[in-house]
């Protein structure tokens, strides 16, 4: 007699780490998003946004993220302090392809929260969720060549440079190379601890 076990993963359930709560976006996050993203440093490497940030984009973005979260097309998480629930930034899985079991990861953090390891913690949680709960096999990230902080973060998480798209980004009248970083579930399984 054969039996099978189906493990249901509630995609709406928040992810937690030792310091962070990653939860679906809410309309009430709009003010905190506007506050944290209104920085030249935060927006510098974001492809489709420029300084000053147009706050009229926030509510439509949240509504789309909420719809996509429910349908499984995209998972956009608010990065919050686990104890105070203060909003710090966003991390997301987008361009999810369930046929090839792949997705893009993107993120940003308010600059007052930089250099404290929060984004490394959030990326690690989303990688685990992607490979274990969502059973994805591949994650990729696109990053501006000049974004050394994000490049270091991805490499620390195990992502490997797969492609360089020369002049692949156009922002504020300038072209910049875009790097494609990839992580495969097998890379995690064979990775030796640092």
N, C-alpha and C positions, 0 to 999 in steps of 0.2 A: 504494500500500500504506500503510495506516495502522498506526501503532504507538502504544501508550499505555504510560505508565510509572506504576506504582503505588508510591507512597512509603509505606513502613510506618514508623509512629512508635511506638516502644515506650513505652506509657504508664507503665510501671514505671521507665523510665530517669529518673535524677535530673536536675534542672535546675540549672545553675550560673550564677553571676555572678562578678564580680571578687572578691567577698568571701564569697559565700554558696553553700551547697549546699542545695537544696530536694529532699528525698527522701520517699518514702512513710513513713508512721508505722510504728513497730515496737513490740511489747510492751515492749521494754526502754526505751522513752521515757517510761514511766509516771512514774517518780520525777522526771525532769526537768520533765515537764508539771506535776506537783503542786507542785514547787518554784517554777516561774515564774508559775503562775497564782494562787498564794496571796497576792494583793495586792489591797487595796481599789481601787487606781488601775487595775489591769488589768481587774478585774471590774465596775467602775462602769458601763460602757456595754454590757456583754454581756447581751443580752436574757434568755436562759434560765439565767443563773447569778448567784448572789449570794455575797457574802462572809459567812462563810468558805466557801470552796469545799469541796464534798463529794468527797473523794478516792475514794470508792466508785464514782464515775461514770467514772473515768479508763480503767480496763481495758475496760469495755463500749464506751466511745467509741472506743478504739483498735481493738478487734475489728471494730466496725461500719465504721470508716474503712478498714480493711484489706480487708474484703469488698467495700465499695463501690468501692475503687480498682481491684480486680481485675475487677469487672463493668462499670466505666465509669460508674457512677451518680453518683459523687462522687470528686474527687481532693483528698485532704487531705495536705498536705506538711508535714514538719518543716522549720523554718527553722534551719539549722545554720551555724556558722562553717565556711568552706570548708577551712581548714587544721587546726583543732583538732577539728572535728566536734562542738563543744559545741552543745547544743540551746538555741535562743533563743525559739521560739514556733511558731505555726502559720499557714499560709495555705492556703485551700481554694477549690475550685470546686465548688459544690453546685447543686442544683435544675437539673441539666443537662437541657436539652430539645434533643435532636438534630434534631427536626422543625423547630423555629424557630431552631435553632443559637444558643441562648442559655444563660447560666449566671449564677449569683450568685457573687460573690467575697466571702469573709469572711476575717478575719485577727485575730490578737492577738500581741503580743510581750511578753516579760517586761520589767518596767519598768527593770531594770538596763541594758537594751539600747536604751532610747528615745533619741531626739534624736541619732542617729548615722547616719541615712540607711538603716538596714538594711531597714525596711519599704518604703521607696520602691523600693529595689533589688529586693526580693522581688515587689512588685506589678508592677513593670515586666517581670520575667521571666515571671510568670504571664500577663500580658496578651499578651506575645509568643507564648508557648506556646499560649494559647487561640486566637488569631487565625491563627497560622501552622501549627501542628502539628495542633491539633484542629479547625481550620477553622470555629470558632464565628464568629458575626457580631455578637453583642451580649453585653455583660457588664453586670450591675447590682449595686449594693451598697445595703444598707439601713443607715442610720446614725442614731443618736440625735442630735437637734438640738443637744444640749449637748456633743457630742463634737467639739470644734473641731479637735483634732489629726487625727482621721480624715477630717474634711471637707476640711481643707487638703491632706492626702495624696491623696485622690481627685481633687480639682481639679487638683493638680499633675500627676497622671497622665493628665489629659485628660477625666475623667468630668464630666458636666454634670448639674446638678440638674434632675430631671424631674417630681418630685411631692413634695408635702408632705402627709403623713397626720397631720392634727391629732389629738393625743392617741392616736397609733397605737401607743404602747408603754406597757405597764403593768409597773412593777417596784417592788418594795418599798413598795407602797401608793400609788404616785404615777403619774400619767399624764405622758407626754412626747411631743412631736411626733417623728415619724420622717421622715427625708428619704430619698428614693429617687434615687440617682445612677446614670446610665447612660453607657455607652461603646459606640459602634458602630465596627466595623472601618473604616468610611469616615471616621470622625472622625480616626483615626490616620493614614490615607493622605493626608488633606488638611491635617494639622496642620503648622504651621511651627515649626521648632526655636526654642527660647527663647534 
